[in-house]
Amino acid sequence: MYAVIRRYEGVTDPAEAGRLVDEGFVPILRRVPGFVAYYWVDAGDGVMVSTSVFEDKAGADASVVKAADFVRENLASLLPSPPQVTAGEVVAAG
């Protein structure tokens, strides 16, 4: 399995960002081959973190492109700073 974690800072409206992600982005990710799970977390103080899990690196790589496109087209005003992206193989899970 592979995971991608994105950390967004300076989020201007976490509730609206969550709504848009839930209604618009999650359905897109579910169609990516190898999709396992997705979480969008409000960490407080204008910080939101997403975690995507896929069966393989190809799905994880595709999710990075889809996330960038979705943010640019739908969330640019709510997520003014580029995310910190961390991706890699899952080596332990529970």
CNS distance restraints for C-alpha pairs under 8 A (distance, minus, plus):
assign (resid   1 and name CA) (resid  53 and name CA) 6.91 0.50 0.50
assign (resid   1 and name CA) (resid  54 and name CA) 5.62 0.50 0.50
assign (resid   1 and name CA) (resid  55 and name CA) 4.36 0.50 0.50
assign (resid   1 and name CA) (resid  56 and name CA) 5.25 0.50 0.50
assign (resid   1 and name CA) (resid  57 and name CA) 7.43 0.50 0.50
assign (resid   1 and name CA) (resid  89 and name CA) 5.92 0.50 0.50
assign (resid   1 and name CA) (resid  90 and name CA) 5.38 0.50 0.50
assign (resid   2 and name CA) (resid  53 and name CA) 5.75 0.50 0.50
assign (resid   2 and name CA) (resid  54 and name CA) 5.28 0.50 0.50
assign (resid   2 and name CA) (resid  55 and name CA) 6.19 0.50 0.50
assign (resid   2 and name CA) (resid  56 and name CA) 5.54 0.50 0.50
assign (resid   2 and name CA) (resid  57 and name CA) 5.63 0.50 0.50
assign (resid   2 and name CA) (resid  60 and name CA) 6.20 0.50 0.50
assign (resid   2 and name CA) (resid  87 and name CA) 7.29 0.50 0.50
assign (resid   2 and name CA) (resid  88 and name CA) 5.54 0.50 0.50
assign (resid   2 and name CA) (resid  89 and name CA) 4.33 0.50 0.50
assign (resid   2 and name CA) (resid  90 and name CA) 5.25 0.50 0.50
assign (resid   3 and name CA) (resid  51 and name CA) 6.83 0.50 0.50
assign (resid   3 and name CA) (resid  52 and name CA) 5.44 0.50 0.50
assign (resid   3 and name CA) (resid  53 and name CA) 4.39 0.50 0.50
assign (resid   3 and name CA) (resid  54 and name CA) 6.27 0.50 0.50
assign (resid   3 and name CA) (resid  60 and name CA) 6.41 0.50 0.50
assign (resid   3 and name CA) (resid  87 and name CA) 5.62 0.50 0.50
assign (resid   3 and name CA) (resid  88 and name CA) 5.69 0.50 0.50
assign (resid   3 and name CA) (resid  89 and name CA) 6.34 0.50 0.50
assign (resid   3 and name CA) (resid  90 and name CA) 6.30 0.50 0.50
assign (resid   4 and name CA) (resid  50 and name CA) 7.91 0.50 0.50
assign (resid   4 and name CA) (resid  51 and name CA) 5.68 0.50 0.50
assign (resid   4 and name CA) (resid  52 and name CA) 5.13 0.50 0.50
assign (resid   4 and name CA) (resid  53 and name CA) 6.58 0.50 0.50
assign (resid   4 and name CA) (resid  60 and name CA) 6.38 0.50 0.50
assign (resid   4 and name CA) (resid  64 and name CA) 7.63 0.50 0.50
assign (resid   4 and name CA) (resid  85 and name CA) 7.02 0.50 0.50
assign (resid   4 and name CA) (resid  86 and name CA) 5.76 0.50 0.50
assign (resid   4 and name CA) (resid  87 and name CA) 4.26 0.50 0.50
assign (resid   4 and name CA) (resid  88 and name CA) 6.72 0.50 0.50
assign (resid   5 and name CA) (resid  49 and name CA) 6.96 0.50 0.50
assign (resid   5 and name CA) (resid  50 and name CA) 5.56 0.50 0.50
assign (resid   5 and name CA) (resid  51 and name CA) 4.53 0.50 0.50
assign (resid   5 and name CA) (resid  52 and name CA) 6.51 0.50 0.50
assign (resid   5 and name CA) (resid  85 and name CA) 5.76 0.50 0.50
assign (resid   5 and name CA) (resid  86 and name CA) 5.15 0.50 0.50
assign (resid   5 and name CA) (resid  87 and name CA) 6.19 0.50 0.50
assign (resid   6 and name CA) (resid  49 and name CA) 5.54 0.50 0.50
assign (resid   6 and name CA) (resid  50 and name CA) 5.15 0.50 0.50
assign (resid   6 and name CA) (resid  51 and name CA) 6.63 0.50 0.50
assign (resid   6 and name CA) (resid  83 and name CA) 5.72 0.50 0.50
assign (resid   6 and name CA) (resid  84 and name CA) 5.56 0.50 0.50
assign (resid   6 and name CA) (resid  85 and name CA) 4.58 0.50 0.50
assign (resid   6 and name CA) (resid  86 and name CA) 6.47 0.50 0.50
assign (resid   7 and name CA) (resid  47 and name CA) 7.09 0.50 0.50
assign (resid   7 and name CA) (resid  48 and name CA) 5.97 0.50 0.50
assign (resid   7 and name CA) (resid  49 and name CA) 4.46 0.50 0.50
assign (resid   7 and name CA) (resid  50 and name CA) 6.62 0.50 0.50
assign (resid   7 and name CA) (resid  83 and name CA) 5.19 0.50 0.50
assign (resid   7 and name CA) (resid  84 and name CA) 5.11 0.50 0.50
assign (resid   7 and name CA) (resid  85 and name CA) 6.63 0.50 0.50
assign (resid   8 and name CA) (resid  47 and name CA) 5.60 0.50 0.50
assign (resid   8 and name CA) (resid  48 and name CA) 5.19 0.50 0.50
assign (resid   8 and name CA) (resid  49 and name CA) 6.10 0.50 0.50
assign (resid   8 and name CA) (resid  79 and name CA) 6.75 0.50 0.50
assign (resid   8 and name CA) (resid  81 and name CA) 6.79 0.50 0.50
assign (resid   8 and name CA) (resid  82 and name CA) 6.85 0.50 0.50
assign (resid   8 and name CA) (resid  83 and name CA) 4.70 0.50 0.50
assign (resid   8 and name CA) (resid  84 and name CA) 6.77 0.50 0.50
assign (resid   9 and name CA) (resid  46 and name CA) 5.76 0.50 0.50
assign (resid   9 and name CA) (resid  47 and name CA) 4.56 0.50 0.50
assign (resid   9 and name CA) (resid  48 and name CA) 6.65 0.50 0.50
assign (resid   9 and name CA) (resid  79 and name CA) 7.31 0.50 0.50
assign (resid   9 and name CA) (resid  80 and name CA) 7.95 0.50 0.50
assign (resid   9 and name CA) (resid  81 and name CA) 6.34 0.50 0.50
assign (resid   9 and name CA) (resid  83 and name CA) 7.26 0.50 0.50
assign (resid  10 and name CA) (resid  45 and name CA) 7.97 0.50 0.50
assign (resid  10 and name CA) (resid  46 and name CA) 4.89 0.50 0.50
assign (resid  10 and name CA) (resid  47 and name CA) 6.33 0.50 0.50
assign (resid  10 and name CA) (resid  79 and name CA) 6.58 0.50 0.50
assign (resid  10 and name CA) (resid  80 and name CA) 6.50 0.50 0.50
assign (resid  10 and name CA) (resid  81 and name CA) 6.59 0.50 0.50
assign (resid  11 and name CA) (resid  46 and name CA) 4.57 0.50 0.50
assign (resid  11 and name CA) (resid  47 and name CA) 6.12 0.50 0.50
assign (resid  11 and name CA) (resid  48 and name CA) 7.12 0.50 0.50
assign (resid  11 and name CA) (resid  78 and name CA) 5.49 0.50 0.50
assign (resid  11 and name CA) (resid  79 and name CA) 4.92 0.50 0.50
assign (resid  11 and name CA) (resid  80 and name CA) 6.82 0.50 0.50
assign (resid  12 and name CA) (resid  46 and name CA) 6.57 0.50 0.50
assign (resid  12 and name CA) (resid  77 and name CA) 7.75 0.50 0.50
assign (resid  12 and name CA) (resid  78 and name CA) 5.02 0.50 0.50
assign (resid  12 and name CA) (resid  79 and name CA) 6.75 0.50 0.50
assign (resid  12 and name CA) (resid  80 and name CA) 7.90 0.50 0.50
assign (resid  13 and name CA) (resid  17 and name CA) 6.16 0.50 0.50
assign (resid  13 and name CA) (resid  46 and name CA) 7.84 0.50 0.50
assign (resid  13 and name CA) (resid  78 and name CA) 5.99 0.50 0.50
assign (resid  14 and name CA) (resid  18 and name CA) 5.99 0.50 0.50
assign (resid  14 and name CA) (resid  42 and name CA) 6.78 0.50 0.50
assign (resid  14 and name CA) (resid  46 and name CA) 6.99 0.50 0.50
assign (resid  14 and name CA) (resid  48 and name CA) 7.44 0.50 0.50
assign (resid  14 and name CA) (resid  78 and name CA) 7.81 0.50 0.50
assign (resid  15 and name CA) (resid  19 and name CA) 6.27 0.50 0.50
assign (resid  16 and name CA) (resid  20 and name CA) 6.17 0.50 0.50
assign (resid  17 and name CA) (resid  21 and name CA) 6.08 0.50 0.50
assign (resid  17 and name CA) (resid  75 and name CA) 6.92 0.50 0.50
assign (resid  17 and name CA) (resid  78 and name CA) 6.51 0.50 0.50
assign (resid  18 and name CA) (resid  22 and name CA) 6.00 0.50 0.50
assign (resid  18 and name CA) (resid  40 and name CA) 7.13 0.50 0.50
assign (resid  19 and name CA) (resid  23 and name CA) 6.04 0.50 0.50
assign (resid  20 and name CA) (resid  24 and name CA) 5.50 0.50 0.50
assign (resid  20 and name CA) (resid  25 and name CA) 7.10 0.50 0.50
assign (resid  20 and name CA) (resid  74 and name CA) 7.81 0.50 0.50
assign (resid  20 and name CA) (resid  75 and name CA) 7.83 0.50 0.50
assign (resid  21 and name CA) (resid  25 and name CA) 4.71 0.50 0.50
assign (resid  21 and name CA) (resid  26 and name CA) 6.14 0.50 0.50
assign (resid  21 and name CA) (resid  40 and name CA) 7.84 0.50 0.50
assign (resid  22 and name CA) (resid  26 and name CA) 5.38 0.50 0.50
assign (resid  22 and name CA) (resid  27 and name CA) 7.77 0.50 0.50
assign (resid  23 and name CA) (resid  27 and name CA) 7.10 0.50 0.50
assign (resid  24 and name CA) (resid  28 and name CA) 6.96 0.50 0.50
assign (resid  25 and name CA) (resid  29 and name CA) 6.34 0.50 0.50
assign (resid  25 and name CA) (resid  67 and name CA) 7.63 0.50 0.50
assign (resid  25 and name CA) (resid  70 and name CA) 6.82 0.50 0.50
assign (resid  26 and name CA) (resid  30 and name CA) 6.21 0.50 0.50
assign (resid  26 and name CA) (resid  38 and name CA) 7.41 0.50 0.50
assign (resid  27 and name CA) (resid  31 and name CA) 6.78 0.50 0.50
assign (resid  28 and name CA) (resid  32 and name CA) 7.09 0.50 0.50
assign (resid  28 and name CA) (resid  66 and name CA) 7.89 0.50 0.50
assign (resid  29 and name CA) (resid  35 and name CA) 6.94 0.50 0.50
assign (resid  29 and name CA) (resid  63 and name CA) 6.70 0.50 0.50
assign (resid  29 and name CA) (resid  66 and name CA) 7.76 0.50 0.50
assign (resid  30 and name CA) (resid  35 and name CA) 5.90 0.50 0.50
assign (resid  31 and name CA) (resid  35 and name CA) 7.31 0.50 0.50
assign (resid  32 and name CA) (resid  59 and name CA) 6.21 0.50 0.50
assign (resid  32 and name CA) (resid  62 and name CA) 7.26 0.50 0.50
assign (resid  32 and name CA) (resid  63 and name CA) 7.30 0.50 0.50
assign (resid  33 and name CA) (resid  59 and name CA) 5.85 0.50 0.50
assign (resid  34 and name CA) (resid  54 and name CA) 5.13 0.50 0.50
assign (resid  34 and name CA) (resid  55 and name CA) 4.75 0.50 0.50
assign (resid  34 and name CA) (resid  56 and name CA) 6.43 0.50 0.50
assign (resid  34 and name CA) (resid  59 and name CA) 5.64 0.50 0.50
assign (resid  35 and name CA) (resid  53 and name CA) 6.48 0.50 0.50
assign (resid  35 and name CA) (resid  54 and name CA) 4.57 0.50 0.50
assign (resid  35 and name CA) (resid  55 and name CA) 6.45 0.50 0.50
assign (resid  35 and name CA) (resid  59 and name CA) 6.73 0.50 0.50
assign (resid  36 and name CA) (resid  52 and name CA) 7.74 0.50 0.50
assign (resid  36 and name CA) (resid  53 and name CA) 5.30 0.50 0.50
assign (resid  36 and name CA) (resid  54 and name CA) 4.98 0.50 0.50
assign (resid  36 and name CA) (resid  55 and name CA) 6.54 0.50 0.50
assign (resid  37 and name CA) (resid  52 and name CA) 5.85 0.50 0.50
assign (resid  37 and name CA) (resid  53 and name CA) 5.11 0.50 0.50
assign (resid  37 and name CA) (resid  54 and name CA) 7.07 0.50 0.50
assign (resid  38 and name CA) (resid  50 and name CA) 7.22 0.50 0.50
assign (resid  38 and name CA) (resid  51 and name CA) 5.61 0.50 0.50
assign (resid  38 and name CA) (resid  52 and name CA) 4.47 0.50 0.50
assign (resid  38 and name CA) (resid  53 and name CA) 6.33 0.50 0.50
assign (resid  39 and name CA) (resid  50 and name CA) 5.48 0.50 0.50
assign (resid  39 and name CA) (resid  51 and name CA) 5.17 0.50 0.50
assign (resid  39 and name CA) (resid  52 and name CA) 6.59 0.50 0.50
assign (resid  40 and name CA) (resid  48 and name CA) 7.07 0.50 0.50
assign (resid  40 and name CA) (resid  49 and name CA) 5.86 0.50 0.50
assign (resid  40 and name CA) (resid  50 and name CA) 4.42 0.50 0.50
assign (resid  40 and name CA) (resid  51 and name CA) 6.67 0.50 0.50
assign (resid  41 and name CA) (resid  48 and name CA) 5.49 0.50 0.50
assign (resid  41 and name CA) (resid  49 and name CA) 5.11 0.50 0.50
assign (resid  41 and name CA) (resid  50 and name CA) 6.12 0.50 0.50
assign (resid  42 and name CA) (resid  46 and name CA) 7.91 0.50 0.50
assign (resid  42 and name CA) (resid  47 and name CA) 6.39 0.50 0.50
assign (resid  42 and name CA) (resid  48 and name CA) 4.65 0.50 0.50
assign (resid  42 and name CA) (resid  49 and name CA) 6.69 0.50 0.50
assign (resid  43 and name CA) (resid  47 and name CA) 5.30 0.50 0.50
assign (resid  43 and name CA) (resid  48 and name CA) 5.41 0.50 0.50
assign (resid  43 and name CA) (resid  49 and name CA) 6.97 0.50 0.50
assign (resid  44 and name CA) (resid  48 and name CA) 7.24 0.50 0.50
assign (resid  52 and name CA) (resid  60 and name CA) 7.40 0.50 0.50
assign (resid  52 and name CA) (resid  63 and name CA) 7.78 0.50 0.50
assign (resid  53 and name CA) (resid  60 and name CA) 7.03 0.50 0.50
assign (resid  54 and name CA) (resid  59 and name CA) 5.71 0.50 0.50
assign (resid  54 and name CA) (resid  60 and name CA) 5.72 0.50 0.50
assign (resid  55 and name CA) (resid  59 and name CA) 7.05 0.50 0.50
assign (resid  56 and name CA) (resid  60 and name CA) 6.63 0.50 0.50
assign (resid  57 and name CA) (resid  61 and name CA) 5.99 0.50 0.50
assign (resid  57 and name CA) (resid  88 and name CA) 7.90 0.50 0.50
assign (resid  57 and name CA) (resid  89 and name CA) 7.64 0.50 0.50
assign (resid  58 and name CA) (resid  62 and name CA) 6.16 0.50 0.50
assign (resid  59 and name CA) (resid  63 and name CA) 6.21 0.50 0.50
assign (resid  60 and name CA) (resid  64 and name CA) 6.59 0.50 0.50
assign (resid  60 and name CA) (resid  87 and name CA) 7.81 0.50 0.50
assign (resid  61 and name CA) (resid  65 and name CA) 6.83 0.50 0.50
assign (resid  62 and name CA) (resid  66 and name CA) 6.28 0.50 0.50
assign (resid  63 and name CA) (resid  67 and name CA) 5.88 0.50 0.50
assign (resid  64 and name CA) (resid  68 and name CA) 6.24 0.50 0.50
assign (resid  65 and name CA) (resid  69 and name CA) 6.26 0.50 0.50
assign (resid  66 and name CA) (resid  70 and name CA) 6.06 0.50 0.50
assign (resid  67 and name CA) (resid  71 and name CA) 6.04 0.50 0.50
assign (resid  68 and name CA) (resid  72 and name CA) 6.10 0.50 0.50
assign (resid  69 and name CA) (resid  73 and name CA) 6.09 0.50 0.50
assign (resid  70 and name CA) (resid  74 and name CA) 5.68 0.50 0.50
assign (resid  70 and name CA) (resid  75 and name CA) 7.07 0.50 0.50
assign (resid  71 and name CA) (resid  75 and name CA) 4.54 0.50 0.50
assign (resid  71 and name CA) (resid  76 and name CA) 5.65 0.50 0.50
assign (resid  71 and name CA) (resid  79 and name CA) 7.55 0.50 0.50
assign (resid  72 and name CA) (resid  76 and name CA) 5.21 0.50 0.50
assign (resid  75 and name CA) (resid  79 and name CA) 5.92 0.50 0.50
assign (resid  76 and name CA) (resid  80 and name CA) 5.88 0.50 0.50
